[in-house]
Amino acid sequence: MPQEPKKRHSRQRQGKRRAAIRLKSKDGVSCPNCNAIITSHTLCRICGYYDGKKIVSPKIKEKEKSSK
């Protein structure tokens, strides 16, 4: 049989334990090419550069494409 807790923990103690378990937001860095805020070690979605090299060309929105 599994063991049961010997004594009940108070709500305050429970809250202190759960306060340490929280989600941390990801810090953003600025893209060296276009200065947009991106996650580190990822391709920039705006300009398509990674580590100073162009990897992909940025997608043109359909609205802008149809107006030209």
PDB file of N, CA, C and O in Angstrom, chain B, residues numbered from 101:
ATOM      1  N   MET B 101       0.835  -1.178   0.000  1.00  0.00           N
ATOM      2  CA  MET B 101       0.000   0.000   0.000  1.00  0.00           C
ATOM      3  C   MET B 101       0.882   1.245   0.000  1.00  0.00           C
ATOM      4  O   MET B 101       1.919   1.279   0.663  1.00  0.00           O
ATOM      5  N   PRO B 102       0.469   2.257  -0.740  1.00  0.00           N
ATOM      6  CA  PRO B 102       1.268   3.481  -0.761  1.00  0.00           C
ATOM      7  C   PRO B 102       1.159   4.226   0.564  1.00  0.00           C
ATOM      8  O   PRO B 102       0.159   4.141   1.277  1.00  0.00           O
ATOM      9  N   GLN B 103       2.219   4.952   0.858  1.00  0.00           N
ATOM     10  CA  GLN B 103       2.220   5.702   2.103  1.00  0.00           C
ATOM     11  C   GLN B 103       1.380   6.954   1.960  1.00  0.00           C
ATOM     12  O   GLN B 103       1.258   7.523   0.875  1.00  0.00           O
ATOM     13  N   GLU B 104       0.816   7.362   3.052  1.00  0.00           N
ATOM     14  CA  GLU B 104       0.023   8.580   3.109  1.00  0.00           C
ATOM     15  C   GLU B 104       0.816   9.638   3.868  1.00  0.00           C
ATOM     16  O   GLU B 104       1.678   9.295   4.677  1.00  0.00           O
ATOM     17  N   PRO B 105       0.539  10.925   3.622  1.00  0.00           N
ATOM     18  CA  PRO B 105       1.242  11.960   4.378  1.00  0.00           C
ATOM     19  C   PRO B 105       0.949  11.850   5.867  1.00  0.00           C
ATOM     20  O   PRO B 105      -0.179  11.564   6.268  1.00  0.00           O
ATOM     21  N   LYS B 106       1.979  12.080   6.687  1.00  0.00           N
ATOM     22  CA  LYS B 106       1.804  11.960   8.138  1.00  0.00           C
ATOM     23  C   LYS B 106       0.930  13.082   8.687  1.00  0.00           C
ATOM     24  O   LYS B 106       0.043  12.842   9.506  1.00  0.00           O
ATOM     25  N   LYS B 107       1.188  14.327   8.223  1.00  0.00           N
ATOM     26  CA  LYS B 107       0.412  15.464   8.714  1.00  0.00           C
ATOM     27  C   LYS B 107       0.012  16.335   7.536  1.00  0.00           C
ATOM     28  O   LYS B 107       0.641  16.313   6.478  1.00  0.00           O
ATOM     29  N   ARG B 108      -1.028  17.086   7.742  1.00  0.00           N
ATOM     30  CA  ARG B 108      -1.506  17.988   6.708  1.00  0.00           C
ATOM     31  C   ARG B 108      -0.637  19.250   6.684  1.00  0.00           C
ATOM     32  O   ARG B 108      -0.245  19.767   7.730  1.00  0.00           O
ATOM     33  N   HIS B 109      -0.345  19.735   5.479  1.00  0.00           N
ATOM     34  CA  HIS B 109       0.397  20.982   5.326  1.00  0.00           C
ATOM     35  C   HIS B 109      -0.608  22.121   5.200  1.00  0.00           C
ATOM     36  O   HIS B 109      -1.659  21.974   4.576  1.00  0.00           O
ATOM     37  N   SER B 110      -0.274  23.241   5.793  1.00  0.00           N
ATOM     38  CA  SER B 110      -1.182  24.392   5.765  1.00  0.00           C
ATOM     39  C   SER B 110      -1.236  25.007   4.367  1.00  0.00           C
ATOM     40  O   SER B 110      -0.386  24.730   3.522  1.00  0.00           O
ATOM     41  N   ARG B 111      -2.238  25.837   4.139  1.00  0.00           N
ATOM     42  CA  ARG B 111      -2.383  26.507   2.844  1.00  0.00           C
ATOM     43  C   ARG B 111      -1.211  27.450   2.590  1.00  0.00           C
ATOM     44  O   ARG B 111      -0.768  27.614   1.453  1.00  0.00           O
ATOM     45  N   GLN B 112      -0.714  28.066   3.663  1.00  0.00           N
ATOM     46  CA  GLN B 112       0.414  28.976   3.512  1.00  0.00           C
ATOM     47  C   GLN B 112       1.652  28.218   3.039  1.00  0.00           C
ATOM     48  O   GLN B 112       2.363  28.682   2.148  1.00  0.00           O
ATOM     49  N   ARG B 113       1.904  27.068   3.628  1.00  0.00           N
ATOM     50  CA  ARG B 113       3.067  26.263   3.236  1.00  0.00           C
ATOM     51  C   ARG B 113       2.900  25.742   1.810  1.00  0.00           C
ATOM     52  O   ARG B 113       3.863  25.679   1.045  1.00  0.00           O
ATOM     53  N   GLN B 114       1.687  25.376   1.469  1.00  0.00           N
ATOM     54  CA  GLN B 114       1.388  24.913   0.113  1.00  0.00           C
ATOM     55  C   GLN B 114       1.622  26.039  -0.895  1.00  0.00           C
ATOM     56  O   GLN B 114       2.172  25.812  -1.972  1.00  0.00           O
ATOM     57  N   GLY B 115       1.199  27.262  -0.534  1.00  0.00           N
ATOM     58  CA  GLY B 115       1.382  28.410  -1.409  1.00  0.00           C
ATOM     59  C   GLY B 115       2.844  28.770  -1.587  1.00  0.00           C
ATOM     60  O   GLY B 115       3.259  29.156  -2.680  1.00  0.00           O
ATOM     61  N   LYS B 116       3.629  28.649  -0.526  1.00  0.00           N
ATOM     62  CA  LYS B 116       5.065  28.925  -0.616  1.00  0.00           C
ATOM     63  C   LYS B 116       5.745  27.941  -1.563  1.00  0.00           C
ATOM     64  O   LYS B 116       6.623  28.319  -2.338  1.00  0.00           O
ATOM     65  N   ARG B 117       5.342  26.703  -1.496  1.00  0.00           N
ATOM     66  CA  ARG B 117       5.921  25.681  -2.375  1.00  0.00           C
ATOM     67  C   ARG B 117       5.543  25.951  -3.829  1.00  0.00           C
ATOM     68  O   ARG B 117       6.383  25.838  -4.722  1.00  0.00           O
ATOM     69  N   ARG B 118       4.295  26.303  -4.066  1.00  0.00           N
ATOM     70  CA  ARG B 118       3.829  26.527  -5.434  1.00  0.00           C
ATOM     71  C   ARG B 118       4.330  27.850  -6.017  1.00  0.00           C
ATOM     72  O   ARG B 118       4.376  28.016  -7.235  1.00  0.00           O
ATOM     73  N   ALA B 119       4.708  28.794  -5.139  1.00  0.00           N
ATOM     74  CA  ALA B 119       5.198  30.084  -5.621  1.00  0.00           C
ATOM     75  C   ALA B 119       6.526  29.926  -6.350  1.00  0.00           C
ATOM     76  O   ALA B 119       6.837  30.702  -7.254  1.00  0.00           O
ATOM     77  N   ALA B 120       7.301  28.932  -5.965  1.00  0.00           N
ATOM     78  CA  ALA B 120       8.598  28.711  -6.599  1.00  0.00           C
ATOM     79  C   ALA B 120       8.445  28.059  -7.970  1.00  0.00           C
ATOM     80  O   ALA B 120       9.343  28.144  -8.808  1.00  0.00           O
ATOM     81  N   ILE B 121       7.315  27.413  -8.191  1.00  0.00           N
ATOM     82  CA  ILE B 121       7.080  26.733  -9.466  1.00  0.00           C
ATOM     83  C   ILE B 121       6.257  27.679 -10.335  1.00  0.00           C
ATOM     84  O   ILE B 121       5.027  27.637 -10.304  1.00  0.00           O
ATOM     85  N   ARG B 122       6.912  28.514 -11.095  1.00  0.00           N
ATOM     86  CA  ARG B 122       6.194  29.465 -11.931  1.00  0.00           C
ATOM     87  C   ARG B 122       6.817  29.489 -13.314  1.00  0.00           C
ATOM     88  O   ARG B 122       7.981  29.131 -13.493  1.00  0.00           O
ATOM     89  N   LEU B 123       6.046  29.905 -14.267  1.00  0.00           N
ATOM     90  CA  LEU B 123       6.533  29.982 -15.634  1.00  0.00           C
ATOM     91  C   LEU B 123       7.400  31.223 -15.791  1.00  0.00           C
ATOM     92  O   LEU B 123       7.083  32.293 -15.272  1.00  0.00           O
ATOM     93  N   LYS B 124       8.488  31.059 -16.510  1.00  0.00           N
ATOM     94  CA  LYS B 124       9.365  32.185 -16.774  1.00  0.00           C
ATOM     95  C   LYS B 124       9.205  32.580 -18.230  1.00  0.00           C
ATOM     96  O   LYS B 124       9.173  31.729 -19.119  1.00  0.00           O
ATOM     97  N   SER B 125       9.105  33.866 -18.461  1.00  0.00           N
ATOM     98  CA  SER B 125       8.964  34.338 -19.831  1.00  0.00           C
ATOM     99  C   SER B 125      10.310  34.255 -20.541  1.00  0.00           C
ATOM    100  O   SER B 125      11.362  34.429 -19.926  1.00  0.00           O
ATOM    101  N   LYS B 126      10.261  33.989 -21.829  1.00  0.00           N
ATOM    102  CA  LYS B 126      11.478  33.908 -22.612  1.00  0.00           C
ATOM    103  C   LYS B 126      11.991  35.318 -22.877  1.00  0.00           C
ATOM    104  O   LYS B 126      11.233  36.212 -23.251  1.00  0.00           O
ATOM    105  N   ASP B 127      13.273  35.495 -22.680  1.00  0.00           N
ATOM    106  CA  ASP B 127      13.868  36.801 -22.940  1.00  0.00           C
ATOM    107  C   ASP B 127      14.122  36.961 -24.423  1.00  0.00           C
ATOM    108  O   ASP B 127      14.570  36.029 -25.091  1.00  0.00           O
ATOM    109  N   GLY B 128      13.841  38.126 -24.928  1.00  0.00           N
ATOM    110  CA  GLY B 128      14.058  38.406 -26.336  1.00  0.00           C
ATOM    111  C   GLY B 128      15.355  39.168 -26.540  1.00  0.00           C
ATOM    112  O   GLY B 128      15.800  39.910 -25.664  1.00  0.00           O
ATOM    113  N   VAL B 129      15.947  38.979 -27.694  1.00  0.00           N
ATOM    114  CA  VAL B 129      17.144  39.718 -28.081  1.00  0.00           C
ATOM    115  C   VAL B 129      16.826  40.468 -29.369  1.00  0.00           C
ATOM    116  O   VAL B 129      15.887  40.120 -30.085  1.00  0.00           O
ATOM    117  N   SER B 130      17.601  41.481 -29.652  1.00  0.00           N
ATOM    118  CA  SER B 130      17.336  42.240 -30.876  1.00  0.00           C
ATOM    119  C   SER B 130      18.080  41.608 -32.045  1.00  0.00           C
ATOM    120  O   SER B 130      19.217  41.159 -31.901  1.00  0.00           O
ATOM    121  N   CYS B 131      17.437  41.581 -33.182  1.00  0.00           N
ATOM    122  CA  CYS B 131      18.039  41.053 -34.409  1.00  0.00           C
ATOM    123  C   CYS B 131      19.124  42.033 -34.852  1.00  0.00           C
ATOM    124  O   CYS B 131      18.860  43.232 -34.947  1.00  0.00           O
ATOM    125  N   PRO B 132      20.340  41.550 -35.125  1.00  0.00           N
ATOM    126  CA  PRO B 132      21.406  42.478 -35.530  1.00  0.00           C
ATOM    127  C   PRO B 132      21.160  43.115 -36.896  1.00  0.00           C
ATOM    128  O   PRO B 132      21.753  44.147 -37.209  1.00  0.00           O
ATOM    129  N   ASN B 133      20.294  42.515 -37.711  1.00  0.00           N
ATOM    130  CA  ASN B 133      20.041  43.044 -39.050  1.00  0.00           C
ATOM    131  C   ASN B 133      18.933  44.095 -39.057  1.00  0.00           C
ATOM    132  O   ASN B 133      19.105  45.177 -39.618  1.00  0.00           O
ATOM    133  N   CYS B 134      17.783  43.772 -38.426  1.00  0.00           N
ATOM    134  CA  CYS B 134      16.636  44.692 -38.494  1.00  0.00           C
ATOM    135  C   CYS B 134      16.213  45.247 -37.131  1.00  0.00           C
ATOM    136  O   CYS B 134      15.264  46.028 -37.059  1.00  0.00           O
ATOM    137  N   ASN B 135      16.894  44.861 -36.057  1.00  0.00           N
ATOM    138  CA  ASN B 135      16.626  45.310 -34.688  1.00  0.00           C
ATOM    139  C   ASN B 135      15.240  44.927 -34.172  1.00  0.00           C
ATOM    140  O   ASN B 135      14.722  45.590 -33.274  1.00  0.00           O
ATOM    141  N   ALA B 136      14.633  43.882 -34.714  1.00  0.00           N
ATOM    142  CA  ALA B 136      13.357  43.381 -34.201  1.00  0.00           C
ATOM    143  C   ALA B 136      13.642  42.480 -32.997  1.00  0.00           C
ATOM    144  O   ALA B 136      14.726  41.905 -32.898  1.00  0.00           O
ATOM    145  N   ILE B 137      12.687  42.356 -32.095  1.00  0.00           N
ATOM    146  CA  ILE B 137      12.852  41.495 -30.928  1.00  0.00           C
ATOM    147  C   ILE B 137      12.518  40.063 -31.341  1.00  0.00           C
ATOM    148  O   ILE B 137      11.418  39.784 -31.816  1.00  0.00           O
ATOM    149  N   ILE B 138      13.495  39.148 -31.151  1.00  0.00           N
ATOM    150  CA  ILE B 138      13.320  37.730 -31.494  1.00  0.00           C
ATOM    151  C   ILE B 138      13.838  36.881 -30.351  1.00  0.00           C
ATOM    152  O   ILE B 138      14.523  37.392 -29.465  1.00  0.00           O
ATOM    153  N   THR B 139      13.525  35.603 -30.353  1.00  0.00           N
ATOM    154  CA  THR B 139      14.107  34.688 -29.378  1.00  0.00           C
ATOM    155  C   THR B 139      15.532  34.375 -29.798  1.00  0.00           C
ATOM    156  O   THR B 139      15.843  34.336 -30.989  1.00  0.00           O
ATOM    157  N   SER B 140      16.389  34.154 -28.821  1.00  0.00           N
ATOM    158  CA  SER B 140      17.785  33.911 -29.146  1.00  0.00           C
ATOM    159  C   SER B 140      17.952  32.572 -29.868  1.00  0.00           C
ATOM    160  O   SER B 140      17.176  31.642 -29.652  1.00  0.00           O
ATOM    161  N   HIS B 141      18.952  32.485 -30.710  1.00  0.00           N
ATOM    162  CA  HIS B 141      19.311  31.290 -31.471  1.00  0.00           C
ATOM    163  C   HIS B 141      18.207  30.839 -32.419  1.00  0.00           C
ATOM    164  O   HIS B 141      18.058  29.643 -32.673  1.00  0.00           O
ATOM    165  N   THR B 142      17.438  31.780 -32.939  1.00  0.00           N
ATOM    166  CA  THR B 142      16.400  31.442 -33.913  1.00  0.00           C
ATOM    167  C   THR B 142      16.491  32.386 -35.105  1.00  0.00           C
ATOM    168  O   THR B 142      17.094  33.457 -35.028  1.00  0.00           O
ATOM    169  N   LEU B 143      15.893  31.975 -36.186  1.00  0.00           N
ATOM    170  CA  LEU B 143      15.837  32.767 -37.403  1.00  0.00           C
ATOM    171  C   LEU B 143      14.879  33.933 -37.198  1.00  0.00           C
ATOM    172  O   LEU B 143      13.820  33.768 -36.592  1.00  0.00           O
ATOM    173  N   CYS B 144      15.242  35.105 -37.698  1.00  0.00           N
ATOM    174  CA  CYS B 144      14.368  36.272 -37.595  1.00  0.00           C
ATOM    175  C   CYS B 144      13.231  36.099 -38.595  1.00  0.00           C
ATOM    176  O   CYS B 144      13.470  35.892 -39.784  1.00  0.00           O
ATOM    177  N   ARG B 145      12.006  36.184 -38.115  1.00  0.00           N
ATOM    178  CA  ARG B 145      10.845  36.008 -38.991  1.00  0.00           C
ATOM    179  C   ARG B 145      10.595  37.208 -39.872  1.00  0.00           C
ATOM    180  O   ARG B 145       9.926  37.090 -40.899  1.00  0.00           O
ATOM    181  N   ILE B 146      11.114  38.356 -39.497  1.00  0.00           N
ATOM    182  CA  ILE B 146      10.852  39.571 -40.250  1.00  0.00           C
ATOM    183  C   ILE B 146      11.797  39.708 -41.438  1.00  0.00           C
ATOM    184  O   ILE B 146      11.359  39.949 -42.563  1.00  0.00           O
ATOM    185  N   CYS B 147      13.106  39.554 -41.184  1.00  0.00           N
ATOM    186  CA  CYS B 147      14.063  39.775 -42.272  1.00  0.00           C
ATOM    187  C   CYS B 147      14.643  38.483 -42.837  1.00  0.00           C
ATOM    188  O   CYS B 147      15.184  38.499 -43.943  1.00  0.00           O
ATOM    189  N   GLY B 148      14.548  37.356 -42.113  1.00  0.00           N
ATOM    190  CA  GLY B 148      15.038  36.074 -42.624  1.00  0.00           C
ATOM    191  C   GLY B 148      16.518  35.840 -42.414  1.00  0.00           C
ATOM    192  O   GLY B 148      17.090  34.945 -43.036  1.00  0.00           O
ATOM    193  N   TYR B 149      17.162  36.629 -41.545  1.00  0.00           N
ATOM    194  CA  TYR B 149      18.592  36.471 -41.294  1.00  0.00           C
ATOM    195  C   TYR B 149      18.828  35.660 -40.027  1.00  0.00           C
ATOM    196  O   TYR B 149      18.038  35.709 -39.084  1.00  0.00           O
ATOM    197  N   TYR B 150      19.942  34.906 -40.022  1.00  0.00           N
ATOM    198  CA  TYR B 150      20.393  34.191 -38.836  1.00  0.00           C
ATOM    199  C   TYR B 150      21.914  34.230 -38.833  1.00  0.00           C
ATOM    200  O   TYR B 150      22.548  33.824 -39.806  1.00  0.00           O
ATOM    201  N   ASP B 151      22.494  34.712 -37.756  1.00  0.00           N
ATOM    202  CA  ASP B 151      23.941  34.781 -37.591  1.00  0.00           C
ATOM    203  C   ASP B 151      24.595  35.608 -38.702  1.00  0.00           C
ATOM    204  O   ASP B 151      25.690  35.283 -39.161  1.00  0.00           O
ATOM    205  N   GLY B 152      23.919  36.678 -39.129  1.00  0.00           N
ATOM    206  CA  GLY B 152      24.463  37.569 -40.137  1.00  0.00           C
ATOM    207  C   GLY B 152      24.351  37.068 -41.561  1.00  0.00           C
ATOM    208  O   GLY B 152      24.874  37.699 -42.480  1.00  0.00           O
ATOM    209  N   LYS B 153      23.676  35.939 -41.764  1.00  0.00           N
ATOM    210  CA  LYS B 153      23.531  35.365 -43.108  1.00  0.00           C
ATOM    211  C   LYS B 153      22.057  35.277 -43.463  1.00  0.00           C
ATOM    212  O   LYS B 153      21.226  34.955 -42.613  1.00  0.00           O
ATOM    213  N   LYS B 154      21.731  35.562 -44.721  1.00  0.00           N
ATOM    214  CA  LYS B 154      20.345  35.463 -45.156  1.00  0.00           C
ATOM    215  C   LYS B 154      20.024  34.000 -45.417  1.00  0.00           C
ATOM    216  O   LYS B 154      20.658  33.363 -46.259  1.00  0.00           O
ATOM    217  N   ILE B 155      19.062  33.474 -44.711  1.00  0.00           N
ATOM    218  CA  ILE B 155      18.682  32.068 -44.826  1.00  0.00           C
ATOM    219  C   ILE B 155      17.469  31.916 -45.728  1.00  0.00           C
ATOM    220  O   ILE B 155      17.486  31.116 -46.663  1.00  0.00           O
ATOM    221  N   VAL B 156      16.424  32.671 -45.456  1.00  0.00           N
ATOM    222  CA  VAL B 156      15.202  32.627 -46.265  1.00  0.00           C
ATOM    223  C   VAL B 156      14.782  34.048 -46.586  1.00  0.00           C
ATOM    224  O   VAL B 156      15.112  34.986 -45.861  1.00  0.00           O
ATOM    225  N   SER B 157      14.058  34.194 -47.673  1.00  0.00           N
ATOM    226  CA  SER B 157      13.516  35.509 -47.984  1.00  0.00           C
ATOM    227  C   SER B 157      12.205  35.674 -47.223  1.00  0.00           C
ATOM    228  O   SER B 157      11.438  34.718 -47.112  1.00  0.00           O
ATOM    229  N   PRO B 158      11.934  36.869 -46.697  1.00  0.00           N
ATOM    230  CA  PRO B 158      10.700  37.066 -45.925  1.00  0.00           C
ATOM    231  C   PRO B 158       9.471  36.930 -46.806  1.00  0.00           C
ATOM    232  O   PRO B 158       9.486  37.295 -47.982  1.00  0.00           O
ATOM    233  N   LYS B 159       8.414  36.403 -46.221  1.00  0.00           N
ATOM    234  CA  LYS B 159       7.168  36.208 -46.965  1.00  0.00           C
ATOM    235  C   LYS B 159       6.464  37.538 -47.154  1.00  0.00           C
ATOM    236  O   LYS B 159       6.376  38.339 -46.223  1.00  0.00           O
ATOM    237  N   ILE B 160       5.962  37.777 -48.358  1.00  0.00           N
ATOM    238  CA  ILE B 160       5.187  38.976 -48.654  1.00  0.00           C
ATOM    239  C   ILE B 160       3.728  38.643 -48.387  1.00  0.00           C
ATOM    240  O   ILE B 160       3.226  37.613 -48.837  1.00  0.00           O
ATOM    241  N   LYS B 161       3.059  39.506 -47.662  1.00  0.00           N
ATOM    242  CA  LYS B 161       1.662  39.254 -47.330  1.00  0.00           C
ATOM    243  C   LYS B 161       0.829  39.289 -48.604  1.00  0.00           C
ATOM    244  O   LYS B 161       1.149  40.018 -49.543  1.00  0.00           O
ATOM    245  N   GLU B 162      -0.249  38.491 -48.633  1.00  0.00           N
ATOM    246  CA  GLU B 162      -1.077  38.385 -49.805  1.00  0.00           C
ATOM    247  C   GLU B 162      -1.756  39.704 -50.169  1.00  0.00           C
ATOM    248  O   GLU B 162      -1.973  39.980 -51.349  1.00  0.00           O
ATOM    249  N   LYS B 163      -2.091  40.517 -49.176  1.00  0.00           N
ATOM    250  CA  LYS B 163      -2.734  41.794 -49.440  1.00  0.00           C
ATOM    251  C   LYS B 163      -1.785  42.723 -50.193  1.00  0.00           C
ATOM    252  O   LYS B 163      -2.179  43.390 -51.150  1.00  0.00           O
ATOM    253  N   GLU B 164      -0.524  42.756 -49.747  1.00  0.00           N
ATOM    254  CA  GLU B 164       0.451  43.606 -50.431  1.00  0.00           C
ATOM    255  C   GLU B 164       0.735  43.076 -51.832  1.00  0.00           C
ATOM    256  O   GLU B 164       0.943  43.854 -52.762  1.00  0.00           O
ATOM    257  N   LYS B 165       0.745  41.755 -51.983  1.00  0.00           N
ATOM    258  CA  LYS B 165       1.043  41.137 -53.260  1.00  0.00           C
ATOM    259  C   LYS B 165      -0.049  41.424 -54.296  1.00  0.00           C
ATOM    260  O   LYS B 165       0.252  41.683 -55.461  1.00  0.00           O
ATOM    261  N   SER B 166      -1.307  41.379 -53.872  1.00  0.00           N
ATOM    262  CA  SER B 166      -2.416  41.598 -54.796  1.00  0.00           C
ATOM    263  C   SER B 166      -2.575  43.077 -55.170  1.00  0.00           C
ATOM    264  O   SER B 166      -3.089  43.391 -56.244  1.00  0.00           O
ATOM    265  N   SER B 167      -2.137  43.984 -54.290  1.00  0.00           N
ATOM    266  CA  SER B 167      -2.281  45.402 -54.585  1.00  0.00           C
ATOM    267  C   SER B 167      -1.256  45.892 -55.592  1.00  0.00           C
ATOM    268  O   SER B 167      -1.464  46.931 -56.218  1.00  0.00           O
ATOM    269  N   LYS B 168      -0.145  45.169 -55.767  1.00  0.00           N
ATOM    270  CA  LYS B 168       0.899  45.583 -56.725  1.00  0.00           C
ATOM    271  C   LYS B 168       0.596  45.178 -58.124  1.00  0.00           C
ATOM    272  O   LYS B 168       1.380  45.457 -59.031  1.00  0.00           O
TER     273      LYS B 168
END
